[in-house]
Amino acid sequence: MATIKFLVQSKKDNAPIYCRLSINKQTSFKRKTGITANDSILKRVSSQRASLDESEKRVKSQLEGLRLGLLDQLNSLNAEGGLIDGYWLDNAISTYFGRDKTGKSDLLTDYTSKFIQNLEFKISERNGVVASVSSKKKYTSIHKKLVNFENSVTVGLESVRST
Protein backbone atom coordinates (compact mmCIF):
# COMPACT_ATOMS: atom_id res chain seq x y z
CA MET A 1 0.00 0.00 0.00
CA ALA A 2 1.41 3.38 -1.00
CA THR A 3 1.67 6.14 1.60
CA ILE A 4 1.75 9.88 1.08
CA LYS A 5 3.33 12.18 3.65
CA PHE A 6 4.01 15.90 3.63
CA LEU A 7 7.15 17.46 5.06
CA VAL A 8 9.06 20.72 5.32
CA GLN A 9 12.83 20.54 4.90
CA SER A 10 13.63 23.97 6.27
CA LYS A 11 13.19 25.91 9.46
CA LYS A 12 12.50 29.16 7.56
CA ASP A 13 9.12 30.84 7.42
CA ASN A 14 7.19 29.99 4.25
CA ALA A 15 9.32 27.04 3.24
CA PRO A 16 8.01 24.74 0.48
CA ILE A 17 6.03 21.70 1.54
CA TYR A 18 7.21 18.47 -0.08
CA CYS A 19 5.11 15.43 -0.87
CA ARG A 20 6.76 12.04 -0.31
CA LEU A 21 5.16 9.09 -2.07
CA SER A 22 6.38 5.77 -0.68
CA ILE A 23 5.52 2.76 -2.80
CA ASN A 24 7.42 0.27 -0.61
CA LYS A 25 10.47 0.28 1.67
CA GLN A 26 12.91 0.72 -1.21
CA THR A 27 10.92 3.03 -3.49
CA SER A 28 9.92 6.57 -2.61
CA PHE A 29 9.73 9.85 -4.51
CA LYS A 30 9.66 13.40 -3.22
CA ARG A 31 8.52 16.56 -5.02
CA LYS A 32 7.47 20.10 -4.12
CA THR A 33 3.74 20.69 -3.82
CA GLY A 34 3.77 24.43 -4.47
CA ILE A 35 2.28 25.09 -1.01
CA THR A 36 4.41 26.98 1.50
CA ALA A 37 4.26 26.95 5.29
CA ASN A 38 6.63 26.81 8.22
CA ASP A 39 7.42 23.62 10.11
CA SER A 40 5.28 24.48 13.15
CA ILE A 41 2.17 25.04 11.01
CA LEU A 42 2.66 21.69 9.26
CA LYS A 43 3.00 19.94 12.64
CA ARG A 44 -0.21 21.61 13.88
CA VAL A 45 -2.03 20.73 10.65
CA SER A 46 -0.90 17.10 10.93
CA SER A 47 -2.08 16.87 14.53
CA GLN A 48 -5.66 15.69 14.96
CA ARG A 49 -6.17 17.42 18.32
CA ALA A 50 -4.98 20.95 17.61
CA SER A 51 -7.48 23.71 17.04
CA LEU A 52 -6.61 25.50 13.81
CA ASP A 53 -7.05 29.06 12.60
CA GLU A 54 -8.30 29.87 9.08
CA SER A 55 -4.95 29.76 7.27
CA GLU A 56 -4.05 26.46 8.92
CA LYS A 57 -7.44 25.02 7.98
CA ARG A 58 -6.84 26.11 4.37
CA VAL A 59 -3.40 24.42 4.30
CA LYS A 60 -4.87 21.27 5.87
CA SER A 61 -7.70 21.09 3.32
CA GLN A 62 -5.27 21.64 0.42
CA LEU A 63 -2.94 18.90 1.64
CA GLU A 64 -5.77 16.46 2.37
CA GLY A 65 -7.31 17.10 -1.06
CA LEU A 66 -3.92 16.61 -2.69
CA ARG A 67 -3.37 13.37 -0.79
CA LEU A 68 -6.76 12.00 -1.87
CA GLY A 69 -6.26 13.19 -5.46
CA LEU A 70 -2.82 11.56 -5.68
CA LEU A 71 -4.12 8.29 -4.25
CA ASP A 72 -6.96 8.32 -6.79
CA GLN A 73 -4.54 8.94 -9.68
CA LEU A 74 -2.18 6.30 -8.29
CA ASN A 75 -4.94 3.70 -8.14
CA SER A 76 -5.95 4.48 -11.73
CA LEU A 77 -2.35 4.17 -12.90
CA ASN A 78 -1.86 0.89 -11.02
CA ALA A 79 -4.97 -0.53 -12.70
CA GLU A 80 -3.51 0.40 -16.10
CA GLY A 81 -0.08 -0.95 -15.19
CA GLY A 82 1.67 2.38 -15.73
CA LEU A 83 5.07 3.55 -14.52
CA ILE A 84 5.21 5.42 -11.22
CA ASP A 85 8.26 7.65 -10.78
CA GLY A 86 9.23 11.16 -9.75
CA TYR A 87 8.14 12.61 -13.09
CA TRP A 88 4.71 11.06 -12.63
CA LEU A 89 4.45 12.51 -9.11
CA ASP A 90 5.42 15.98 -10.33
CA ASN A 91 2.86 15.82 -13.16
CA ALA A 92 0.17 14.43 -10.83
CA ILE A 93 0.68 17.32 -8.40
CA SER A 94 0.52 19.83 -11.27
CA THR A 95 -2.60 18.17 -12.65
CA TYR A 96 -4.33 18.27 -9.27
CA PHE A 97 -3.68 21.99 -8.84
CA GLY A 98 -4.54 22.71 -12.49
CA ARG A 99 -1.11 24.08 -13.33
CA ASP A 100 -0.29 24.37 -17.00
CA LYS A 101 2.94 22.55 -17.82
CA THR A 102 2.70 23.29 -21.55
CA GLY A 103 4.64 26.54 -21.15
CA LYS A 104 7.61 24.65 -19.73
CA SER A 105 9.75 22.34 -21.73
CA ASP A 106 12.89 20.32 -21.18
CA LEU A 107 13.96 20.84 -24.78
CA LEU A 108 16.84 23.16 -25.55
CA THR A 109 15.30 24.11 -28.90
CA ASP A 110 12.20 25.48 -27.17
CA TYR A 111 14.41 27.63 -24.98
CA THR A 112 16.47 28.93 -27.91
CA SER A 113 13.38 29.84 -29.93
CA LYS A 114 11.96 31.82 -26.97
CA PHE A 115 15.37 33.45 -26.48
CA ILE A 116 15.44 34.56 -30.13
CA GLN A 117 11.88 35.92 -29.87
CA ASN A 118 12.81 37.98 -26.82
CA LEU A 119 16.15 39.08 -28.23
CA GLU A 120 14.75 42.30 -29.70
CA PHE A 121 13.65 43.37 -26.21
CA LYS A 122 16.93 42.48 -24.52
CA ILE A 123 19.19 45.47 -23.84
CA SER A 124 22.89 44.94 -23.29
CA GLU A 125 24.12 45.94 -19.84
CA ARG A 126 27.51 46.83 -21.24
CA ASN A 127 26.56 49.45 -23.84
CA GLY A 128 22.78 49.81 -23.49
CA VAL A 129 21.82 48.79 -27.04
CA VAL A 130 19.62 45.98 -28.32
CA ALA A 131 21.10 42.95 -30.04
CA SER A 132 22.34 43.52 -33.55
CA VAL A 133 21.05 41.79 -36.68
CA SER A 134 24.23 39.72 -36.89
CA SER A 135 23.77 38.52 -33.30
CA LYS A 136 20.23 37.44 -34.12
CA LYS A 137 21.55 35.56 -37.17
CA LYS A 138 24.12 33.78 -34.99
CA TYR A 139 21.49 32.69 -32.48
CA THR A 140 19.18 31.60 -35.29
CA SER A 141 21.98 29.52 -36.80
CA ILE A 142 22.61 27.81 -33.44
CA HIS A 143 18.87 27.15 -33.10
CA LYS A 144 18.72 25.53 -36.56
CA LYS A 145 21.68 23.29 -35.71
CA LEU A 146 20.00 22.21 -32.48
CA VAL A 147 16.75 21.45 -34.33
CA ASN A 148 18.63 19.35 -36.89
CA PHE A 149 20.40 17.47 -34.11
CA GLU A 150 17.15 16.93 -32.23
CA ASN A 151 15.49 15.55 -35.36
CA SER A 152 18.39 13.18 -36.00
CA VAL A 153 18.18 11.60 -32.55
CA THR A 154 15.97 8.52 -32.69
CA VAL A 155 15.76 7.71 -28.97
CA GLY A 156 12.75 9.35 -27.36
CA LEU A 157 12.84 11.04 -24.00
CA GLU A 158 10.20 8.72 -22.52
CA SER A 159 12.23 5.61 -23.31
CA VAL A 160 15.24 7.10 -21.56
CA ARG A 161 13.23 7.97 -18.44
CA SER A 162 11.70 4.52 -18.13
CA THR A 163 15.05 2.74 -17.89
Secondary structure, DSSP 8 states (H G I E B T S, - for coil): --EEEEEE--SSTTEEEEEEEESSSS-EEEEEEEEEE-HHHHHHHH-SS----HHHHHHHHHHHHHHHHHHHHHHHHHHHT---SHHHHHHHHHHHHT---TT--S-HHHHHHHHHHTGGG-B-TTT--B--HHHHHHHHHHHHHHHHHHHH--S-HHHHHT-
